[in-house]
């Protein structure tokens, strides 16, 4: 009986413990469901489903003719899941040698054995993700899909292509600093147009729900919550590719020849302030020149003799001098406040007119004029300069610009010598673009406009926002002073320091500048006790009816050649010659006999259908046009008219691009996924691969352009 009672007692204890345990579990379940339920449900959901961003396409940066300066191209990260759930081990072993051989042919940075070793190692470790190649082109992606094993598909072959977007500049270093870039991260470096217009270019990403399946792969879910991305706007700039090319080429040639440290060249349209070209080149460690900094907007330095123009304009405005007044410049040396003012002309210029002070760039003449008339009231001189807008910040669209720095009597470093030295471009600091903008106002009948780099923003072909010319100041001086200073600037080229720029085709007006560079606490001597120079020329053309203004600055040229007329003037002339020779507004109309070739049916290069139809219609040239939406067309000559026919390349062969413009072919080639390399400017006269090459074998397209 006692044994029976003991057994019942033990069973009761076990039952009681079980009941208590069950109650505890039930309480915990209720607690989790009611108190932490939302948290755990969300955690479980996140492990199987999540929101995945859909990247918006970044807008293009376009030249003034809407050819691409920077665009986003589709690229693919080629990855592999060697442990894909659908992969047959027998097929894997059989096809792996062919796969690795194919990978090695496509991307020879690794041998077939190295690819095999990498994949085998990751498979043995149970990994589902092996990076084989980053940023493959569309053509390369199509080829890799046909390789052994990968041709079986994602689940049986393990191939995963991750689409990414890369930013490409077809013209490479051309205007690279102006076009700019973005550096992601906490600091977020932004440069040029890419940085300034990032908000408009980047668009707005969308999102979609994805679900994780076997092998860690995420696939989209059919859900109404998907949000489509909004692509970025295109930015149409003021940059003219042809003018930019000649500015870059001429500046680079000058820097190489003179072994200079760096330089810049800017071409601007007088009436609008549109910057048509902006080249900035600095010497790198490898001995070549690259667009490393935007010197045109960021290098705020003493301009030298180009500042003589606003200084003499102040004296002209106050009526202190007239162009014909005589100034004694002595023998080329003049002592002022225990400092020697020198003229570059050996032996000096003697007694010359005020006009000749500018034409011959006399430091002594300028110092004597400004010192004589403003010594007792230097603030009035500064007020005159301010009244001409020389001190106004330009507030460009892009970052990095510096404000003018003009000393005042309240400045700690102001001295008795500051005013006369300011008269010939020292004790004051301006950027090259600020100097150019002042001369542009002289060319623009005294009206100062804001320089700009962007014409409009557009979506597809529709302008969204147009940037108009902004007037900074309606008049920088009186009409009389404007006439006098323009006459002086023409005289610089006709009779003065820039006679080497004089030509019979078009007139140039401007001013040379040769400044000794300040070396901080060492004064104006470098560590070797020598002087370093900054050579410049700024002006406009044609002088009688100005349409373009330009500045060229070359810093630290080596050797005995450092004067602005030779060093910078040569680059200015190369740019002006290009503009003049390619601008029909400058060319005179020649009378042609009725039977001349002008009146015969012209030759027209192949190109974009819309452009060719517009051109022929605008010139009233009879033609039969195509009615289909064909991007490329060729123009056939008949006896009395032209016939426009679509170019019909074989679908599997690479087309003939010779004679076409870059604008015509680039969008089509990019859509095909090719990586494109471009050299030169003009139309295509050489292509690699040749026409007729199988398209499947093409990855990189090289195009050589020529204006001839």
C-alpha positions as CSV (number, residue, x, y, z in Angstrom):
1,X,0.0,0.0,0.0
2,X,2.9,2.3,0.9
3,X,4.4,1.7,-2.5
4,X,1.2,2.6,-4.3
5,X,0.9,5.8,-2.4
6,X,4.6,6.7,-3.3
7,X,3.9,6.1,-7.0
8,X,0.8,8.2,-7.0
9,X,2.6,11.0,-5.2
10,X,5.4,11.0,-7.8
11,X,3.0,11.0,-10.6
12,X,1.2,14.0,-9.1
13,X,4.5,15.9,-8.8
14,X,5.3,15.2,-12.5
15,X,1.8,16.2,-13.5
16,X,2.0,19.4,-11.5
17,X,5.4,20.3,-13.0
18,X,4.1,19.6,-16.5
19,X,1.0,21.8,-15.9
20,X,3.1,24.6,-14.5
21,X,5.5,24.3,-17.5
22,X,2.6,24.4,-19.9
23,X,1.1,27.4,-18.2
24,X,4.5,29.2,-18.4
25,X,4.8,28.4,-22.1
26,X,1.3,29.6,-22.7
27,X,2.0,32.9,-20.8
28,X,5.2,33.4,-22.8
29,X,3.3,32.9,-26.1
30,X,0.6,35.3,-25.1
31,X,3.3,37.8,-24.0
32,X,5.2,37.5,-27.3
33,X,2.0,37.8,-29.3
34,X,0.7,40.9,-27.4
35,X,3.8,42.7,-26.4
36,X,6.6,41.9,-28.9
37,X,4.5,40.5,-31.6
38,X,5.0,43.4,-34.1
39,X,8.7,43.4,-33.6
40,X,9.1,39.7,-34.3
41,X,6.7,39.6,-37.2
42,X,8.6,42.4,-38.8
43,X,11.9,40.6,-38.2
44,X,10.6,37.4,-39.8
45,X,9.2,39.4,-42.7
46,X,12.5,41.2,-43.3
47,X,14.3,37.8,-43.5
48,X,12.2,36.7,-46.5
49,X,10.9,39.9,-48.1
50,X,12.3,43.4,-48.3
51,X,12.0,46.7,-50.3
52,X,14.7,46.9,-53.0
53,X,15.5,50.3,-54.6
54,X,15.1,50.7,-58.4
55,X,17.9,53.0,-59.5
56,X,16.9,55.9,-61.6
57,X,18.9,56.6,-64.8
58,X,21.2,59.6,-64.2
59,X,20.7,62.4,-66.8
60,X,23.3,63.2,-69.4
61,X,25.5,66.3,-69.6
62,X,25.4,67.5,-73.2
63,X,27.4,70.0,-75.3
64,X,25.6,72.9,-76.9
65,X,24.8,70.7,-80.0
66,X,23.4,68.1,-77.5
67,X,26.3,65.6,-78.2
68,X,27.1,63.8,-74.9
69,X,29.9,65.1,-72.6
70,X,29.0,62.7,-69.8
71,X,26.4,59.9,-69.8
72,X,25.5,56.8,-67.8
73,X,26.1,53.5,-69.6
74,X,24.8,50.1,-68.6
75,X,27.4,47.7,-67.2
76,X,27.2,44.3,-65.6
77,X,28.9,42.7,-62.7
78,X,29.4,39.1,-63.7
79,X,29.0,36.8,-60.7
80,X,28.4,33.1,-60.2
81,X,26.5,30.9,-57.6
82,X,28.6,27.7,-57.7
83,X,26.2,26.1,-55.2
84,X,23.0,27.0,-57.1
85,X,20.2,24.6,-56.1
86,X,19.4,23.7,-59.7
87,X,23.0,22.9,-60.7
88,X,23.7,19.3,-61.8
89,X,27.1,18.2,-60.3
90,X,27.8,16.0,-63.4
91,X,27.2,18.9,-65.8
92,X,29.2,21.2,-63.5
93,X,32.3,19.0,-63.7
94,X,31.9,18.4,-67.5
95,X,31.4,22.0,-68.5
96,X,33.7,23.8,-66.0
97,X,36.9,23.6,-68.2
98,X,35.1,25.2,-71.1
99,X,33.7,27.9,-68.9
100,X,37.0,28.9,-67.4
101,X,38.7,28.9,-70.8
102,X,36.0,31.2,-72.1
103,X,36.3,33.6,-69.1
104,X,40.1,33.8,-69.7
105,X,39.5,34.7,-73.3
106,X,37.1,37.4,-72.4
107,X,39.1,38.8,-69.5
108,X,42.7,37.7,-69.7
109,X,43.7,39.3,-66.4
110,X,43.3,35.8,-65.0
111,X,44.2,32.4,-66.6
112,X,41.7,29.6,-67.0
113,X,43.5,27.8,-64.1
114,X,43.1,30.8,-61.8
115,X,39.4,31.1,-62.6
116,X,38.9,27.4,-62.0
117,X,40.8,27.6,-58.7
118,X,38.8,30.6,-57.5
119,X,35.4,29.0,-58.3
120,X,36.3,25.6,-56.9
121,X,37.5,27.2,-53.6
122,X,34.2,29.2,-53.2
123,X,32.1,26.1,-54.0
124,X,33.9,24.0,-51.4
125,X,33.3,26.8,-48.9
126,X,29.6,26.7,-49.6
127,X,29.5,30.2,-51.0
128,X,26.7,31.4,-53.3
129,X,28.5,34.5,-54.6
130,X,31.7,34.7,-56.7
131,X,32.7,37.9,-58.4
132,X,34.2,37.1,-61.8
133,X,34.4,40.5,-63.5
134,X,33.2,44.0,-62.7
135,X,31.5,46.4,-65.1
136,X,31.3,44.2,-68.2
137,X,29.8,45.9,-71.3
138,X,26.5,44.8,-72.8
139,X,28.4,43.0,-75.5
140,X,30.6,41.2,-73.0
141,X,27.5,40.2,-71.0
142,X,25.9,38.7,-74.0
143,X,29.0,36.7,-74.8
144,X,29.4,35.4,-71.2
145,X,25.8,34.1,-71.3
146,X,26.8,31.8,-74.2
147,X,29.7,30.2,-72.3
148,X,29.5,26.5,-71.3
149,X,27.5,25.9,-68.1
150,X,26.3,29.6,-68.0
151,X,24.3,28.9,-71.2
152,X,22.1,26.6,-69.0
153,X,20.6,29.7,-67.2
154,X,20.8,31.1,-63.7
155,X,19.7,28.1,-61.7
156,X,21.3,25.3,-63.7
157,X,24.4,27.3,-64.7
158,X,24.8,29.6,-61.7
159,X,25.3,32.8,-63.8
160,X,24.1,36.1,-62.1
161,X,24.4,39.4,-64.0
162,X,24.1,42.4,-61.8
163,X,23.2,45.5,-63.8
164,X,25.1,48.6,-62.7
165,X,25.5,52.1,-64.2
166,X,28.9,53.7,-64.9
167,X,29.6,57.3,-65.8
168,X,31.4,57.8,-69.1
169,X,32.9,60.8,-70.8
170,X,33.2,60.2,-74.5
171,X,35.8,63.0,-74.9
172,X,37.8,61.8,-71.9
173,X,39.9,64.7,-70.5
174,X,38.2,67.4,-72.7
175,X,36.6,69.9,-70.3
176,X,36.9,67.2,-67.5
177,X,37.1,69.7,-64.7
178,X,34.2,71.7,-66.0
179,X,32.0,68.6,-66.4
180,X,33.1,67.5,-63.0
181,X,32.4,64.4,-60.9
182,X,30.9,63.2,-57.6
183,X,32.6,61.4,-54.8
184,X,30.2,59.5,-52.6
185,X,30.8,59.4,-48.8
186,X,30.5,61.5,-45.8
187,X,32.5,64.4,-47.3
188,X,30.7,64.1,-50.6
189,X,33.2,66.0,-52.9
190,X,31.3,67.6,-55.7
191,X,33.0,69.2,-58.7
192,X,31.8,71.0,-61.8
193,X,28.4,70.6,-63.5
194,X,28.0,67.0,-62.1
195,X,28.2,68.4,-58.6
196,X,26.3,71.6,-59.1
197,X,23.3,70.0,-60.9
198,X,23.3,66.7,-59.1
199,X,19.8,67.3,-57.8
200,X,18.4,67.4,-61.3
201,X,20.7,64.8,-62.8
202,X,20.2,62.0,-60.3
203,X,16.4,61.7,-60.6
204,X,14.5,59.8,-58.0
205,X,14.9,56.1,-57.3
206,X,11.9,53.8,-57.2
207,X,11.4,50.7,-55.1
208,X,9.8,47.3,-55.3
209,X,9.2,44.3,-53.0
210,X,11.5,41.3,-53.5
211,X,11.4,37.8,-51.9
212,X,14.3,35.6,-51.1
213,X,14.4,32.2,-52.6
214,X,16.8,29.3,-52.5
215,X,20.5,30.2,-52.8
216,X,20.0,33.6,-51.3
217,X,18.6,35.0,-54.6
218,X,16.1,37.8,-54.4
219,X,13.3,37.9,-57.0
220,X,10.6,40.6,-57.5
221,X,7.1,40.0,-56.1
222,X,4.0,40.9,-58.0
223,X,2.8,43.8,-55.9
224,X,0.9,47.0,-56.4
225,X,3.3,48.8,-54.1
226,X,6.1,49.1,-56.7
227,X,7.1,52.7,-57.3
228,X,8.7,53.5,-60.7
229,X,11.9,55.5,-60.7
230,X,12.0,59.0,-62.2
231,X,15.0,59.4,-64.5
232,X,17.2,62.5,-64.1
233,X,17.1,65.5,-66.4
234,X,19.7,66.1,-69.1
235,X,21.8,69.2,-68.6
236,X,22.5,71.0,-71.9
237,X,25.7,73.1,-71.4
238,X,27.1,76.0,-73.4
239,X,30.3,74.0,-74.2
240,X,31.1,73.8,-77.9
241,X,33.0,70.6,-78.5
242,X,35.0,71.9,-81.5
243,X,36.1,75.1,-79.7
244,X,36.8,73.1,-76.5
245,X,39.0,70.8,-78.5
246,X,41.1,73.6,-80.1
247,X,41.4,75.4,-76.7
248,X,42.6,72.2,-75.0
249,X,45.0,71.3,-77.9
250,X,46.5,74.7,-78.3
251,X,46.9,75.2,-74.5
252,X,48.5,71.8,-74.1
253,X,51.0,72.4,-76.9
254,X,52.0,75.7,-75.4
255,X,52.5,74.2,-71.9
256,X,54.5,71.3,-73.3
257,X,56.8,73.5,-75.4
258,X,57.5,75.9,-72.5
259,X,57.4,73.3,-69.7
260,X,55.0,75.5,-67.8
261,X,53.4,74.5,-64.5
262,X,49.8,75.0,-65.5
263,X,47.5,77.2,-67.6
264,X,43.9,77.9,-68.6
265,X,41.9,79.2,-71.6
266,X,38.3,80.4,-71.6
267,X,36.2,81.4,-74.6
268,X,33.0,83.3,-74.0
269,X,30.2,84.7,-76.2
270,X,30.1,88.4,-75.7
271,X,26.3,89.1,-75.8
272,X,25.2,86.1,-73.7
273,X,28.0,85.3,-71.4
274,X,27.9,81.7,-72.5
275,X,31.2,79.9,-71.9
276,X,31.9,78.0,-75.1
277,X,35.2,76.5,-74.0
278,X,37.1,76.2,-70.7
279,X,40.4,74.4,-70.6
280,X,42.4,73.9,-67.4
281,X,45.6,71.9,-67.6
282,X,48.2,71.2,-64.9
283,X,51.6,69.3,-65.0
284,X,51.4,65.9,-63.4
285,X,54.2,63.7,-62.0
286,X,54.3,61.7,-65.2
287,X,55.2,64.8,-67.2
288,X,51.9,65.1,-69.0
289,X,49.2,67.7,-68.5
290,X,45.7,66.9,-67.2
291,X,42.6,68.8,-66.1
292,X,43.5,68.7,-62.4
293,X,42.0,72.0,-61.1
294,X,39.7,74.6,-62.5
295,X,42.3,77.4,-62.5
296,X,40.0,79.7,-64.5
297,X,37.6,80.1,-61.6
298,X,39.7,79.2,-58.5
299,X,43.1,80.7,-59.0
300,X,42.8,84.2,-57.5
301,X,46.1,85.9,-58.1
302,X,47.7,89.3,-59.1
303,X,46.7,89.7,-62.7
304,X,49.5,92.1,-63.8
305,X,49.2,94.4,-66.7
306,X,45.7,93.3,-67.7
307,X,44.5,95.3,-64.7
308,X,45.9,98.5,-66.2
309,X,42.6,98.8,-68.2
310,X,40.2,99.2,-65.3
311,X,42.7,101.5,-63.6
312,X,43.1,103.9,-66.6
313,X,39.3,103.7,-67.1
314,X,38.9,105.2,-63.6
315,X,41.1,108.1,-64.5
316,X,39.3,108.6,-67.8
317,X,35.9,108.6,-66.1
318,X,37.1,111.2,-63.6
319,X,38.5,113.4,-66.4
320,X,42.0,113.4,-64.9
321,X,43.5,112.3,-68.2
322,X,42.7,112.2,-71.9
323,X,44.1,109.6,-74.5
324,X,46.3,112.2,-76.1
325,X,47.9,113.6,-72.8
326,X,51.6,113.2,-72.5
327,X,53.3,111.1,-69.8
328,X,57.1,111.0,-69.2
329,X,58.1,107.4,-68.5
330,X,61.8,108.4,-68.2
331,X,64.4,105.8,-69.1
332,X,62.4,102.8,-68.1
333,X,63.1,103.0,-64.3
334,X,61.3,105.2,-61.8
335,X,61.8,105.4,-58.0
336,X,58.6,105.6,-56.1
337,X,58.5,105.3,-52.2
338,X,62.0,103.7,-52.3
339,X,60.9,101.1,-54.7
340,X,61.8,100.8,-58.4
341,X,59.1,100.7,-61.0
342,X,60.4,99.2,-64.3
343,X,59.1,99.1,-67.8
344,X,59.9,95.9,-69.9
345,X,61.1,97.9,-72.9
346,X,64.9,98.3,-72.8
347,X,65.8,102.0,-72.3
348,X,62.2,103.0,-71.6
349,X,59.6,104.6,-73.7
350,X,60.3,108.2,-73.0
351,X,57.5,110.7,-73.4
352,X,54.3,108.9,-74.6
353,X,50.6,109.5,-74.7
354,X,48.1,108.0,-72.3
355,X,46.9,105.8,-75.2
356,X,50.4,104.6,-75.7
357,X,50.8,103.9,-72.0
358,X,48.2,101.1,-72.5
359,X,49.5,100.1,-76.0
360,X,53.1,99.8,-74.8
361,X,52.0,98.5,-71.3
362,X,54.1,101.1,-69.4
363,X,54.2,100.3,-65.6
364,X,55.8,103.7,-65.0
365,X,53.1,105.6,-66.9
366,X,50.3,103.9,-65.0
367,X,52.0,104.3,-61.6
368,X,52.5,108.0,-62.3
369,X,48.9,108.6,-63.5
370,X,47.2,106.8,-60.6
371,X,49.6,108.1,-57.9
372,X,49.4,111.7,-59.1
373,X,45.6,111.9,-59.1
374,X,44.5,109.5,-56.3
375,X,47.3,109.8,-53.8
376,X,45.2,112.0,-51.5
377,X,42.0,110.1,-52.0
378,X,42.6,106.4,-52.7
379,X,39.1,105.5,-51.6
380,X,37.8,107.4,-54.6
381,X,39.9,105.3,-56.9
382,X,38.5,102.2,-55.3
383,X,35.0,103.6,-55.6
384,X,35.6,104.0,-59.3
385,X,36.7,100.4,-59.6
386,X,33.7,99.2,-57.6
387,X,31.4,101.3,-59.8
388,X,32.7,99.3,-62.8
389,X,31.8,96.0,-61.1
390,X,35.3,94.7,-60.9
391,X,34.8,93.7,-57.2
392,X,31.5,91.7,-57.8
393,X,31.5,88.0,-57.2
394,X,30.4,86.0,-60.3
395,X,28.5,83.3,-58.3
396,X,28.9,80.7,-61.0
397,X,26.7,77.6,-61.2
398,X,29.7,75.4,-60.3
399,X,31.6,75.4,-57.0
400,X,35.2,76.5,-56.4
401,X,35.0,80.1,-57.5
402,X,36.9,82.7,-55.6
403,X,35.8,86.3,-54.9
404,X,37.9,89.3,-56.0
405,X,40.4,90.6,-53.4
406,X,41.1,94.3,-53.6
407,X,43.0,96.0,-50.9
408,X,41.6,99.1,-49.1
409,X,43.4,101.7,-46.9
410,X,41.8,99.8,-44.0
411,X,43.7,96.6,-44.9
412,X,46.6,95.7,-42.6
413,X,49.0,95.4,-45.6
414,X,48.1,98.8,-47.2
415,X,51.1,101.0,-47.6
416,X,52.1,104.1,-49.6
417,X,53.2,101.9,-52.4
418,X,50.0,100.0,-52.7
419,X,48.1,102.5,-54.8
420,X,50.7,102.9,-57.6
421,X,51.5,99.2,-57.7
422,X,47.7,98.5,-57.9
423,X,47.8,100.6,-61.1
424,X,49.7,97.9,-63.0
425,X,48.1,94.8,-61.5
426,X,49.7,94.1,-58.1
427,X,48.2,94.4,-54.6
428,X,44.9,93.1,-56.1
429,X,43.8,89.6,-56.9
430,X,41.4,88.3,-59.5
431,X,40.6,85.0,-61.2
432,X,41.1,84.7,-64.9
433,X,37.4,84.5,-65.4
434,X,36.8,87.7,-63.5
435,X,39.3,89.5,-65.7
436,X,37.7,88.0,-68.8
437,X,34.3,89.1,-67.7
438,X,35.4,92.7,-67.3
439,X,36.8,92.8,-70.8
440,X,33.7,91.0,-72.1
441,X,31.7,94.0,-70.7
442,X,33.9,96.4,-72.7
443,X,33.2,94.3,-75.8
444,X,29.5,94.2,-75.0
445,X,29.1,98.0,-75.2
446,X,29.6,98.4,-71.4
447,X,27.0,95.8,-70.3
448,X,28.3,93.3,-67.9
449,X,26.6,89.9,-68.0
450,X,27.1,86.9,-65.8
451,X,29.2,84.0,-67.3
452,X,27.2,80.8,-67.5
453,X,27.8,77.2,-68.4
454,X,24.3,75.8,-68.7
455,X,21.6,76.6,-71.3
456,X,18.7,74.5,-70.2
457,X,17.6,71.3,-68.5
458,X,15.5,68.9,-70.5
459,X,13.6,65.6,-70.2
460,X,13.7,63.6,-73.4
461,X,13.4,66.4,-76.0
462,X,11.4,68.8,-73.9
463,X,13.1,71.7,-72.2
464,X,12.1,71.9,-68.5
465,X,14.0,74.9,-67.4
466,X,15.8,77.5,-69.5
467,X,18.7,79.7,-68.1
468,X,18.6,83.1,-69.6
469,X,21.3,85.8,-69.8
470,X,21.7,87.6,-66.5
471,X,22.8,91.2,-66.5
472,X,25.1,92.1,-63.6
473,X,25.4,95.8,-64.6
474,X,23.9,97.7,-67.4
475,X,26.9,100.0,-67.9
476,X,30.3,99.9,-66.4
477,X,31.4,103.4,-67.7
478,X,30.4,106.3,-69.8
479,X,30.1,106.0,-73.6
480,X,33.1,108.3,-74.1
481,X,35.3,106.2,-71.8
482,X,34.1,103.0,-73.6
483,X,35.1,104.4,-77.0
484,X,38.5,105.5,-75.7
485,X,39.4,102.2,-74.0
486,X,38.2,100.1,-77.0
487,X,40.4,102.3,-79.3
488,X,43.4,101.7,-76.9
489,X,42.8,97.9,-76.9
490,X,42.7,97.8,-80.7
491,X,46.0,99.8,-80.6
492,X,47.6,97.1,-78.4
493,X,47.3,94.7,-81.4
494,X,47.9,97.3,-84.2
495,X,50.8,99.2,-82.7
496,X,51.6,97.9,-79.2
497,X,52.8,94.8,-77.3
498,X,50.6,92.3,-79.3
499,X,51.4,93.2,-82.8
500,X,52.2,89.6,-83.4
501,X,48.5,88.9,-83.3
502,X,47.6,91.3,-86.1
503,X,46.2,89.6,-89.2
504,X,44.4,90.6,-92.4
505,X,41.3,88.4,-91.9
506,X,39.8,89.8,-88.7
507,X,40.6,92.3,-86.1
508,X,41.6,91.6,-82.4
509,X,41.5,93.9,-79.4
510,X,43.0,93.1,-76.1
511,X,45.7,93.5,-73.5
512,X,48.9,91.6,-72.7
513,X,49.9,90.7,-69.2
514,X,53.2,89.5,-67.8
515,X,53.2,89.4,-64.0
516,X,56.0,88.4,-61.6
517,X,54.5,85.8,-59.2
518,X,54.4,86.5,-55.5
519,X,56.2,83.9,-53.4
520,X,54.6,84.6,-50.0
521,X,57.1,85.7,-47.3
522,X,59.9,85.5,-49.8
523,X,58.5,88.4,-51.9
524,X,58.8,88.0,-55.6
525,X,61.7,85.6,-55.7
526,X,61.5,81.8,-55.6
527,X,63.8,79.5,-53.5
528,X,66.5,79.8,-56.2
529,X,66.4,83.6,-56.0
530,X,64.8,83.8,-59.5
531,X,61.5,85.3,-60.7
532,X,58.6,83.2,-61.8
533,X,56.2,84.7,-64.3
534,X,52.5,84.4,-65.2
535,X,51.8,85.3,-68.9
536,X,48.3,86.3,-70.1
537,X,46.4,87.8,-72.9
538,X,42.7,88.8,-72.7
539,X,40.7,90.4,-75.4
540,X,37.8,90.0,-78.0
541,X,37.2,89.7,-81.7
542,X,36.3,90.9,-84.2
543,X,37.3,94.3,-82.7
544,X,34.8,96.3,-84.6
545,X,31.8,94.1,-83.9
546,X,32.8,91.9,-80.9
547,X,31.2,88.5,-80.8
548,X,33.7,86.5,-78.7
549,X,35.9,87.2,-75.8
550,X,38.8,85.1,-74.6
551,X,41.5,84.9,-72.0
552,X,44.6,82.7,-71.8
553,X,46.8,82.4,-68.7
554,X,50.1,80.4,-68.6
555,X,51.8,80.0,-65.2
556,X,55.6,79.5,-64.8
557,X,56.8,79.1,-68.3
558,X,60.4,78.0,-68.4
559,X,63.3,79.7,-70.2
560,X,63.5,83.2,-71.7
561,X,60.1,83.2,-73.3
562,X,57.5,84.5,-70.7
563,X,55.9,87.5,-72.2
564,X,52.1,87.5,-72.5
565,X,51.9,88.4,-76.2
566,X,54.0,85.3,-77.2
567,X,53.2,82.8,-74.6
568,X,49.4,83.4,-74.1
569,X,48.8,85.3,-77.3
570,X,49.7,82.3,-79.5
571,X,47.0,80.2,-77.8
572,X,44.5,83.0,-78.1
573,X,45.2,83.3,-81.8
574,X,44.8,79.6,-82.4
575,X,41.4,79.6,-80.7
576,X,40.3,82.8,-82.5
577,X,41.4,81.3,-85.9
578,X,39.4,78.2,-85.3
579,X,36.3,80.2,-84.3
580,X,36.7,82.5,-87.3
581,X,37.2,79.8,-89.8
582,X,34.2,77.7,-88.7
583,X,31.7,80.5,-88.1
584,X,29.7,81.4,-91.2
585,X,28.8,84.8,-89.8
586,X,32.3,85.9,-90.4
587,X,32.6,84.7,-94.0
588,X,31.8,87.0,-96.9
589,X,29.4,85.8,-99.6
590,X,31.1,85.2,-102.9
591,X,29.3,85.6,-106.2
592,X,29.1,82.3,-108.0
593,X,28.4,81.8,-111.7
594,X,25.2,80.0,-112.5
595,X,27.0,76.9,-113.7
596,X,29.2,76.7,-110.6
597,X,29.3,73.6,-108.3
598,X,27.4,75.6,-105.6
599,X,24.3,75.4,-107.7
600,X,24.6,71.7,-108.4
601,X,23.2,68.9,-106.2
602,X,25.5,68.9,-103.1
603,X,27.2,65.9,-101.4
604,X,25.7,65.2,-97.9
605,X,27.4,62.8,-95.4
606,X,25.3,60.1,-93.8
607,X,23.9,60.9,-90.4
608,X,20.8,61.4,-88.2
609,X,17.6,61.4,-90.2
610,X,15.9,64.2,-88.3
611,X,19.0,66.5,-88.7
612,X,19.4,65.7,-92.4
613,X,15.7,66.3,-93.2
614,X,15.8,69.6,-91.3
615,X,19.0,70.7,-93.0
616,X,17.8,69.9,-96.5
617,X,14.4,71.5,-95.9
618,X,15.9,74.7,-94.4
619,X,18.3,75.1,-97.4
620,X,15.4,74.4,-99.9
621,X,17.3,71.5,-101.5
622,X,14.9,69.1,-103.2
623,X,14.9,65.6,-101.8
624,X,12.8,62.5,-101.2
625,X,12.8,61.6,-97.5
626,X,12.2,58.4,-95.6
627,X,9.0,58.1,-93.7
628,X,10.0,55.5,-91.2
629,X,11.7,56.2,-87.9
630,X,15.2,55.2,-88.9
631,X,18.0,56.7,-86.8
632,X,20.7,56.5,-89.5
633,X,20.2,57.5,-93.1
634,X,22.4,58.1,-96.2
635,X,21.9,60.6,-98.9
636,X,22.1,59.5,-102.5
637,X,22.6,62.0,-105.3
638,X,20.4,62.0,-108.4
639,X,20.3,64.3,-111.4
640,X,17.9,66.9,-110.0
641,X,17.5,66.0,-106.3
642,X,18.7,64.0,-103.4
643,X,17.2,60.8,-102.1
644,X,17.4,60.0,-98.4
645,X,17.5,56.2,-97.7
646,X,17.7,54.4,-94.4
647,X,21.0,52.8,-93.6
648,X,20.2,49.1,-93.1
649,X,23.1,47.3,-91.4
650,X,23.1,43.6,-91.2
651,X,21.6,42.7,-87.8
652,X,24.5,40.5,-86.8
653,X,27.3,42.6,-88.4
654,X,28.9,45.9,-87.2
655,X,27.8,48.9,-89.3
656,X,29.8,51.3,-91.4
657,X,30.0,54.6,-89.5
658,X,32.4,56.5,-91.8
659,X,31.4,60.1,-92.5
660,X,28.9,60.2,-89.7
661,X,29.0,62.7,-86.8
662,X,29.5,61.5,-83.2
663,X,26.1,62.8,-82.2
664,X,24.5,60.5,-84.8
665,X,26.1,57.3,-83.8
666,X,26.9,57.6,-80.0
667,X,23.3,57.0,-78.7
668,X,22.8,54.0,-80.9
669,X,26.1,52.4,-80.0
670,X,25.5,53.1,-76.3
671,X,22.1,51.4,-76.5
672,X,23.9,48.4,-78.0
673,X,26.1,48.3,-74.9
674,X,29.4,49.0,-76.6
675,X,32.3,50.7,-74.7
676,X,33.3,53.7,-76.9
677,X,36.6,55.5,-77.2
678,X,36.8,58.7,-79.2
679,X,39.8,60.8,-80.5
680,X,39.7,64.1,-82.3
681,X,36.7,66.2,-83.4
682,X,34.6,66.4,-86.5
683,X,33.2,63.4,-88.5
684,X,34.3,59.8,-88.3
685,X,37.0,58.9,-90.7
686,X,38.3,55.8,-89.1
687,X,36.6,53.0,-87.0
688,X,37.6,49.9,-85.2
689,X,36.1,47.3,-85.6
690,X,35.7,47.5,-89.4
691,X,32.3,47.4,-91.0
692,X,31.1,43.8,-91.4
693,X,32.7,42.5,-88.2
694,X,30.4,40.1,-86.3
695,X,28.8,42.1,-83.6
696,X,29.1,39.3,-81.0
697,X,32.9,39.7,-81.1
698,X,32.8,43.5,-80.5
699,X,33.3,44.9,-77.0
700,X,35.1,48.2,-77.6
701,X,34.5,50.6,-80.4
702,X,37.3,53.1,-81.3
703,X,36.4,56.1,-83.4
704,X,38.8,58.6,-84.9
705,X,37.3,62.0,-85.9
706,X,38.6,64.6,-88.2
707,X,37.3,68.0,-89.5
708,X,39.0,67.5,-92.8
